[in-house]
Amino acid sequence: MLIAFFPAAASAQNGMPQPWQINLQPAATEVATFIHWFHDWINVLIFVICIFVLGLLIYVAYRFNERRNPVPAKTTHHALLEVAWTIIPVLILVVVAIPSFRLLKLQLEVPKADITVKVTGKQWYWSYEYPQDGGAFGFDSLMLDEKQRAEAIQSKKIAESEAPRLLAVDNEAVVPVGKIVRVQVTAADVIHKFTVPAFGVKIDAIPGRLNETWFRADREGIFYGQCSFICGQNHAYMPIAFRVVSAERYAAWLAESKQKFANAADAAGKVADATR
């Protein structure tokens, strides 16, 4: 999180909710872009169907009211109509299913990854491990409370625009832009759900099970998410923060983090040994 490595990004680049926002967060990956398109297209289809049904209701209420039809008709069967209201909905569902299955395939088939990040949900924070990049290391990511957030902003460790309330964390996960990131997700205690809207990522974190998803961010910035499965008292206070940077900045962060978090792990291990 050193500001020397990561200068403040424009707020438009930040993947986070905005006041009075009614639309989805701007997509930052191929999967999220597909999700947005599918969402918008389905809404158009729903609107057309609703208008059609409303038109039918208005027509029936007008054409077949008691005043216009004092003697009601007693039609009991209409073969063409019954075939139509069976076949047409089936065709609509087939049309919807085609892009739906394409989206599922895109989400579930993880391409060959450039980077692997293992994420473990805990009550109530996230732990990240970078097992592939030589000198494997890991760290915990906890939400900054109001006091910690104010101190971090005041000491310029983090820009105010990048320290949103209830979303800012002490250690962000960092990945390079344009690279395929495989995310392995599990939990250490209860079920959590790892969710980053701008990446189109939402996957269960289940104890004893390793789930897998992926993303490839197409722009730099910081992108936030949260646990979206009620997991206990502090469920609302375990945000997710991914910072997407250039390859050069990622290499610099990686070199520093290997030393920083390896030293922290060694110190924790020595304290544990001394305690035993």
Long-range contacts (C-beta under 8 A, 24 or more apart in sequence): 1-157, 1-158, 1-170, 1-171, 1-172, 2-157, 2-256, 3-156, 3-157, 3-158, 3-159, 5-245, 5-249, 5-252, 5-253, 5-256, 6-243, 6-245, 6-249, 6-253, 7-159, 8-159, 8-161, 8-162, 9-161, 9-162, 9-220, 9-221, 9-222, 11-161, 13-219, 13-220, 13-221, 13-222, 14-161, 14-162, 14-221, 14-222, 14-223, 14-224, 15-196, 15-197, 15-198, 15-199, 15-221, 15-222, 15-223, 15-224, 16-164, 16-167, 16-222, 16-223, 16-224, 24-197, 25-197, 25-198, 26-198, 27-198, 27-200, 28-198, 28-199, 28-217, 28-218, 28-219, 28-221, 28-223, 28-244, 29-198, 29-199, 29-200, 29-215, 29-216, 29-217, 29-218, 30-106, 30-216, 30-218, 31-103, 31-106, 31-107, 31-199, 31-200, 31-201, 31-215, 32-197, 32-198, 32-199, 32-200, 32-215, 33-200, 34-102, 34-103, 34-106, 34-200, 35-103, 35-200, 38-99, 38-100, 38-103, 41-99, 42-96, 45-92, 45-96, 49-92, 107-200, 107-213, 110-182, 110-212, 110-213, 110-214, 111-180, 111-214, 112-180, 113-180, 113-181, 113-182, 113-214, 114-176, 114-179, 114-180, 114-181, 115-175, 115-176, 115-179, 115-180, 115-181, 115-182, 116-181, 116-182, 116-183, 116-184, 117-173, 117-175, 117-181, 117-182, 117-183, 117-184, 118-183, 118-184, 118-185, 118-186, 119-173, 119-183, 119-184, 119-185, 119-186, 119-194, 119-205, 120-185, 120-186, 120-187, 120-188, 120-205, 121-185, 121-186, 121-187, 121-188, 121-189, 121-192, 121-193, 121-194, 121-205, 121-227, 121-231, 121-238, 122-187, 122-188, 122-189, 122-192, 123-189, 123-190, 123-231, 123-232, 123-234, 124-227, 124-231, 124-232, 124-233, 124-234, 124-235, 124-237, 124-238, 125-238, 126-194, 126-238, 126-240, 127-188, 128-171, 128-173, 130-254, 130-257, 133-254, 133-258, 134-258, 135-258, 135-262, 137-257, 137-258, 137-261, 137-262, 137-265, 138-261, 138-265, 139-171, 139-257, 139-261, 139-264, 140-171, 141-169, 141-170, 141-171, 141-172, 141-173, 141-240, 141-241, 142-169, 142-170, 142-171, 143-167, 143-168, 143-169, 143-237, 143-238, 143-239, 144-168, 144-169, 144-170, 162-222, 164-224, 166-236, 166-237, 166-239, 167-224, 167-226, 167-239, 167-241, 168-239, 168-241, 169-239, 169-240, 169-241, 172-222, 172-241, 172-242, 172-243, 173-240, 173-241, 173-242, 173-243, 174-242, 174-243, 174-244, 174-245, 174-250, 174-253, 174-254, 174-257, 175-217, 175-242, 175-243, 175-244, 175-245, 175-250, 176-244, 176-245, 176-246, 176-247, 176-249, 176-250, 177-217, 177-218, 177-219, 177-220, 177-244, 177-245, 177-246, 177-247, 178-216, 178-217, 178-218, 179-216, 179-247, 180-214, 180-215, 180-216, 181-214, 181-215, 181-216, 181-217, 182-212, 182-213, 182-214, 183-212, 183-213, 183-214, 183-215, 184-210, 184-211, 184-212, 185-210, 185-211, 185-212, 185-213, 186-210, 186-211, 190-231, 190-232, 191-229, 191-231, 192-227, 192-229, 192-231, 192-238, 193-227, 193-228, 193-229, 194-225, 194-227, 194-240, 195-225, 195-226, 195-227, 195-228, 195-240, 196-223, 196-224, 196-225, 196-240, 196-242, 197-225, 198-223, 198-224, 198-225, 199-223, 199-225, 199-242, 201-225, 202-228, 204-229, 217-242, 217-244, 219-244, 220-244, 220-245, 220-246
